């Protein structure tokens, strides 16, 4: 477990801004508006940003994607196969009152084998959300080493 001081350093405002800037650059490259959410492992959104051309549903789904990646300890793109009929976690979305997101755009932030939080991105096609999320995570982790 990280201490409170380590947590504050991991989620430094300037580092998160640079990570979101990397996501904005990718979103602009793809010509899509999205919402970003960076959440710590205590389920607190540390930073959120909504592009002016993003749709409103992204403001609701981005934090849910981050939460889902933390709760399931895996990228949201990998959750879907387990919750389908016949899957080991079938009906989990229903049991969690719709809180779980099982499509791409949420990725855990892992440092030294420990999940410290997650990034959620929503507003584009699922492939776009995933690519943008990967850009944010890559920059965040680069800044964390």
QUINORQUI-V443812 format. One record per pair of residues at least 12 apart in sequence whose C-alpha atoms are under 6 Angstrom apart, sorted by sequence separation. I is the first residue (numbers start at 1). GAP is how many residues later the second one is. If there is no record, write none. Layout:
i = [I,I]
gap = [GAP,GAP]
//
This chain:
i = [36,107,121,36,106,35,106,35,105,105,34,33,33,34,33,80,104,35,79,35,105,37,105,36,37,76,77,104,76,77,76,105,76,75,68,75,68,65,69,69,70,69,66,65,66,66,66,65,63,62,62,62,61,58,58,55,54,41,40,41,40,39,39,38,38,37,37,36,36,35,35,34,34,32,26,23,23,22,23,22,20,19,19,19]
gap = [12,12,12,13,13,14,14,15,15,16,17,18,20,20,21,22,22,23,23,24,24,25,25,26,26,26,26,26,27,27,28,28,30,31,32,32,33,36,37,38,38,39,40,41,52,53,54,55,57,58,59,60,61,64,65,68,69,75,76,76,77,78,79,80,81,82,83,84,85,86,87,88,89,92,106,109,112,113,113,114,116,117,120,121]
//
